[in-house]
Amino acid sequence: MEPPEPDEIVPPKLPASERNETPAERLDRNWGELLQELRVTQTGIQLLSGFLLILPFQSRFAEIDPVLVGVFLAAVLLAALATGLVLAPVTAHRLLFRRHDKDLLVNLGTIMAKAGLVCLALTTGLVATLVVGVVIGLTAGIVTGVASLTVFFLLWLVLPLALVRRRQRRPYS
């Protein structure tokens, strides 16, 4: 028996009308999905931030290249910004949840989540630069950072958009 074609694995996208949900139910579902995404992202940011917070207290930290100190500081600031962006939807929900503005919350949360992911990708690229720069050398660190940012760009933006375009060109029947 042959394995199924990739097109056969992905179920067809259901039109909104086939979900049989009200606008309020759709907003609730979107909000729930967004919160789940933020939970996963928050864990990654916390681990990365914890790693960054212990570095200046290591004895070798005083010996690193001044460029890598700048990379470290940029990574710390971006990690703090990513944390703020990922937590912003939760804070906004706490302030607005009884005002029946779920559409506002979902839209704000989506924008903040995207910005938080950008900050997380940049932070991860800077951390890769820092670690490889300390272990091997500055040039290798910079190459590693650029390579990791390229991978994030391809996996987090180019691939999803390519899949959407592919589906639009070849809709399921």
C-alpha positions as CSV (number, residue, x, y, z in Angstrom):
1,M,0.0,0.0,0.0
2,E,1.4,3.4,-1.0
3,P,1.6,6.2,1.4
4,P,-1.0,8.9,0.9
5,E,-0.2,12.0,-1.1
6,P,0.5,15.1,1.1
7,D,-2.8,16.6,-0.2
8,E,-4.7,13.7,1.2
9,I,-3.3,14.1,4.7
10,V,-4.5,17.7,5.2
11,P,-8.2,17.9,5.7
12,P,-10.0,20.4,3.6
13,K,-10.5,23.9,5.1
14,L,-14.1,24.3,6.2
15,P,-15.9,27.5,5.3
16,A,-16.9,29.6,8.3
17,S,-20.6,28.7,7.6
18,E,-19.9,25.0,8.0
19,R,-18.6,25.5,11.5
20,N,-22.1,26.5,12.6
21,E,-20.9,29.0,15.1
22,T,-22.1,32.5,16.0
23,P,-19.7,35.5,15.8
24,A,-19.5,35.3,19.6
25,E,-18.6,31.6,19.5
26,R,-16.0,32.3,16.8
27,L,-14.4,35.0,19.0
28,D,-14.4,32.7,22.0
29,R,-12.7,30.0,19.9
30,N,-10.2,32.4,18.5
31,W,-9.4,33.8,22.0
32,G,-8.9,30.3,23.4
33,E,-6.6,29.4,20.5
34,L,-4.6,32.6,21.0
35,L,-4.2,31.9,24.7
36,Q,-2.9,28.5,24.0
37,E,-0.4,29.9,21.6
38,L,0.7,32.5,24.2
39,R,1.2,29.8,26.8
40,V,3.6,27.9,24.6
41,T,5.4,31.1,23.7
42,Q,5.6,32.3,27.3
43,T,7.4,29.1,28.3
44,G,10.0,29.6,25.7
45,I,10.6,33.2,26.6
46,Q,10.8,32.4,30.3
47,L,13.5,29.7,29.7
48,L,15.5,32.1,27.4
49,S,15.2,34.9,29.9
50,G,16.3,32.7,32.8
51,F,19.4,31.7,30.7
52,L,20.2,35.3,30.0
53,L,19.7,36.5,33.6
54,I,22.4,34.1,35.0
55,L,25.1,35.0,32.4
56,P,26.5,38.3,33.9
57,F,27.1,36.4,37.2
58,Q,29.5,33.9,35.5
59,S,33.2,34.5,36.0
60,R,33.9,34.4,32.2
61,F,31.4,37.1,31.4
62,A,33.9,39.8,32.2
63,E,36.2,38.4,29.5
64,I,33.8,38.4,26.6
65,D,34.2,40.6,23.6
66,P,32.6,44.0,23.9
67,V,30.5,43.3,20.8
68,L,29.1,40.2,22.5
69,V,28.3,42.3,25.6
70,G,26.2,44.5,23.3
71,V,24.6,41.3,21.8
72,F,23.8,40.2,25.3
73,L,22.2,43.5,26.3
74,A,20.1,43.6,23.2
75,A,19.0,40.0,23.8
76,V,18.0,40.9,27.4
77,L,16.0,43.9,26.3
78,L,14.3,42.0,23.5
79,A,13.5,39.1,25.9
80,A,11.9,41.7,28.3
81,L,9.9,43.2,25.4
82,A,8.8,39.8,24.2
83,T,7.6,39.0,27.7
84,G,5.6,42.2,27.8
85,L,4.1,41.6,24.4
86,V,3.1,38.1,25.2
87,L,1.5,39.0,28.5
88,A,-0.2,42.1,27.2
89,P,-3.3,40.2,25.9
90,V,-3.8,38.6,29.3
91,T,-3.6,42.0,31.0
92,A,-5.9,43.6,28.5
93,H,-8.4,40.7,29.1
94,R,-8.3,41.3,32.8
95,L,-9.1,45.0,32.2
96,L,-11.7,44.6,29.5
97,F,-13.3,41.2,29.9
98,R,-16.7,42.4,31.3
99,R,-17.1,45.0,28.6
100,H,-18.1,42.7,25.8
101,D,-15.1,43.7,23.6
102,K,-13.9,40.3,22.8
103,D,-13.3,41.3,19.1
104,L,-11.0,44.1,20.4
105,L,-9.2,41.6,22.6
106,V,-8.7,39.0,19.9
107,N,-7.4,41.7,17.5
108,L,-5.1,43.2,20.1
109,G,-3.9,39.8,21.2
110,T,-3.1,38.8,17.6
111,I,-1.0,41.9,17.0
112,M,0.8,41.5,20.4
113,A,1.4,37.8,19.8
114,K,2.9,38.4,16.4
115,A,5.2,41.2,17.7
116,G,6.1,38.9,20.6
117,L,7.1,36.2,18.2
118,V,9.3,38.6,16.3
119,C,11.0,39.6,19.5
120,L,11.4,36.0,20.5
121,A,13.0,35.1,17.1
122,L,15.4,38.1,17.4
123,T,16.2,37.2,21.0
124,T,16.9,33.6,20.0
125,G,19.2,34.7,17.1
126,L,21.1,37.0,19.5
127,V,21.5,34.2,22.1
128,A,22.8,31.9,19.3
129,T,25.2,34.6,18.3
130,L,26.3,35.1,21.9
131,V,26.8,31.4,22.8
132,V,28.7,30.5,19.6
133,G,30.6,33.8,19.8
134,V,31.9,33.0,23.2
135,V,32.6,29.3,22.5
136,I,34.1,29.6,19.0
137,G,34.5,33.3,18.1
138,L,32.7,36.4,17.1
139,T,32.6,35.7,13.3
140,A,31.2,32.2,13.9
141,G,28.7,33.7,16.3
142,I,27.4,36.3,13.8
143,V,27.1,33.6,11.1
144,T,25.2,31.4,13.5
145,G,22.9,34.2,14.5
146,V,22.1,35.2,10.9
147,A,21.5,31.5,10.1
148,S,19.1,31.0,13.0
149,L,17.2,34.1,12.1
150,T,17.0,32.9,8.5
151,V,15.6,29.6,9.7
152,F,13.0,31.4,11.8
153,F,12.0,33.6,8.9
154,L,11.6,30.5,6.6
155,L,9.7,28.4,9.1
156,W,7.6,31.1,10.7
157,L,6.7,33.2,7.7
158,V,7.7,31.9,4.3
159,L,6.5,28.3,4.9
160,P,3.0,29.2,6.2
161,L,2.5,31.8,3.5
162,A,3.6,29.3,0.8
163,L,1.1,26.7,2.1
164,V,-1.7,29.3,2.0
165,R,-0.8,30.2,-1.5
166,R,-0.6,26.6,-2.5
167,R,-4.1,26.0,-1.1
168,Q,-5.5,29.0,-2.9
169,R,-4.1,27.8,-6.2
170,R,-5.3,24.2,-5.7
171,P,-8.4,24.2,-3.5
172,Y,-9.8,20.9,-2.3
173,S,-12.9,19.5,-3.8
